[in-house]
């Protein structure tokens, strides 16, 4: 059985414990004194990239040529939205009755099938690999069986499967049967087109890109007057709801290869905009270069920038209101949190910006050259060949009191 401690032994034990904790307290105090009485918080220096830019809200101004719709009958479009068209191309065809339109649609579909099969027959058998042909046929049949909505020869999967069958038959030497079927398709197509009657086409007198979208602004927001538009006019158009349909027009053709982007930005960025300079304009799906042609203040404190763009007009043939980003510059360098940056006096008595970093057991002050200010950090110049400057992954001091260059840190 353990024996209880005597009074003297208990006293000795307590004195030993007190002495131990006293030594710890003195040691901690010494450490605190050496570190300047500080609790120092640090972070690692990282390399990053960012852009100096401003968000813009704007409108697109193109050279638009409206295409009038037929006042009588039904209209069937022959071109797709965004498709490039040539002068005198047929854009649509009109019919007096729905039955005639249906016959025309079926006749055109059969005609396309016959033409496609003729193209297959014109190809040399040696250009086909039977294993690839079989694989294509298998994939098209799987797609056809999975698509229950497709049940006619006009269906995409149906046509793909038929083309694959014809290709395989051509490779296996069944050209006579294919030629017979093509003749049947031609005869059936001719019969349907004859029953549909003589079509009345809607053609274009302009070459360019076709768009279904019409908003009623084509005759007011004209390309020739884009550089005379005012900031208040742009603001008004941005605030107005767009009407994206018209009974009087089937669409429009966008001519030329240039377009304007009239954008509103905060007036705080006005001093950075220089007429005649080229800027990068970034939109959700693409980026272009635009030459700044005009600037103007609006009555509500906004700032208008009108850019002339000479590329990628096909991306904006159906756009009117378009939000984007105007890029002034792209930067790369070290990312320094704003809480790290301090103002110190150098040996010449000048005030300089810099950061404290931990090198060994000392706190060292390093000057910085700020390239770009963001919300919570700066991008500072990074010279990766300079051994006397900041290093990647340096330990930056985020917070600490009474810091000075050369301060000993435990």
C-alpha angles and dihedrals in degrees: 000000000000115000121232117246120256121242091256093049091050091052091049091050093051092049090051092052092047091050091050094053091044090056090050091051092050090048092051090048091052091050090049091049093050091050091049093256089291139142101210121202118200142185136191121259112242135192117232146155131229140164132236103226146137130223114245133198112201153147131243120234118195139163098267125186113193119221113215119229124230111264093212133049134359126316127217117192118228098188134056129237110275093016118144112241134191129223112284093016116148110246100178144357127221132211134190094220135034091230091059090050091052091050090049092050092051092046093051091047092053090046091054091049092051092048091050092050090049088055090052092051091050091060121091115254088227090068091066129081108210092213091055091045091053091048091051091049091049093050093047092050091050090051091048094051091048093053106070092173093067112081108142139069089256092064116109095228093043092053092046091052092048091049090050091051091049092048091052092046090051091052090049092051103255094133094132092059091047092049090051091052092048090054089051091050091050092051093047092046093050091050093052094046091049090051090050090060130222107328122230109221129206107214136181130239091201137070119223141077121328123224131181091206117101121168105177093252097093092096096044102038096055127172094232093057099039095108092053095055115119130229092243091052091053091047089051093051091048091053095047120088113242124237105218100188138059134189090204098056136044091204141292142268118233107216129197127023101259131083140173130237111202106192137180118217134171113283089234087078095049095101091058094057115092121186111236095028123116119238134186112246113200122197130178095271106019147013131225141176117250131189113222106235103169143011130190140165118242125221092249096055099267126126127230123217120183115198128190112216123194101187144062097019088157087071093062104036090111098033129099108154110041130172116209147149128257110214119208098178145336119233137194126190145097117327108228120184112233092237089064096059117097138173115235136169116248128211090274091056093252125138110243136179119237149127136248117239130185112242113176104317096330136090108232125193114223123187118229137203110218114217101173137007119217129178099276105008147029129235107223130191114275120203103186091187095055109097092186095058136065119315127216108262092018113161106251121200109236096180139359139130130250094003119175138172110278096017112158114242125195 
